[in-house]
Amino acid sequence: MEKNIPNIEFDSSKPDNSGIEILTIKSLFDRKNEIAHNPEKAHQLAFNMIVFYTAGQSKHLVDFVWHEVKQNTIIHLSKGQINAFQFNEELQGYIILFTEDYLKKHINTLPKNELIRLFNAHLFSPIIQASQKSNVLNYIELFYEEYSNIEEDYNQENTYKALYSIIFSKLERLKEYQTIHLKKSDKLNRFLEFKSLLEKNYIKSKNADFYANKLNITYKHLNTICKDIVSVTAKQFIDAFVILEAKRLLLNSEIKSTELAYSLGFEEPTNFVKYFKNHTKFTPNSFKKDYI
């Protein structure tokens, strides 16, 4: 039995691939027993991924939460997130994979809000439910047609780039309809500053006062910002961030919970076990056994 959750790398079968690929859900389902890791088992992504469900109903695992999916459900996952499919015969759709390097290379072609809405796993739901009137599927199907056309390879990279930009613009618009309150604002900017500080310092401090001081604002002000943006207190957001990092590390390494405790900044392993159990109802070891 595997001792840790697999980290799945980007591996395209297409020669001279620049870092982006598109395939169908059915094709992945058909060859699930032939690939190194069963996509229905939890695994961590080393790339970004968009899944567009066009038919059927099922569930999709994102960071240890199973989400209901149906026709016109779009799942967006960022590098590092935990992912698993739940296949059935009726399930259809498309999967777009792209590397961090590809994203950085074409970052200037994407809407600025898109980077906030779709690449902030801790900030937004991974689910977008497109309406029947949405035409984003048309462009995804066109992308699949272009990518699958082995006879036409002239200037394909520019074609991919153009379609990639259109698809992401469409997704950003759909996401905007579901996150109307999160317009570009001073509060959102401050929250993103807080999140950035947390990513760099969560091992050093899990205290909301620490981050408020770093931002030169009061604890009360930071709480107000967090409640307005993500509907939780600053401390609740910090705890959720730390727990998610702990879960990912537990499942994607051979590290023991005692070693993990120290690596996450806990002075005593027992404190980490209590902290983890308080937020998940599991001990670190029982959580790992439940997912592996």
Buried (B, 14 or more C-beta within 10 A) or exposed (E): EEEBBBBBEBEBEEEEBBBBBBBBBBEBBEEBEEEEBBBBBBBBBBBBBBBBBBEBBBEBBBBBEEBEBEBBBBBBBBBBBBBBBBBEEEBBBBBBBBBBEBBEBBEEEBBEBBBBBBBBBBBBBBBBBBEEEBEBBEBBBBBBEBBEEEEEEEEBEEBBBBBBBBBBBBBBBBBBEEBEEBEEEEBBEBBBBBBEBBEEBBEEBBEBEBBBBBBEBEBEBBBBBBBBBBEBBBBBBBBBBBBBBBBBBBBBBEBEBBEBBBBBBBEEBEEBBEBBBEBBEBBBEEBBEEBB
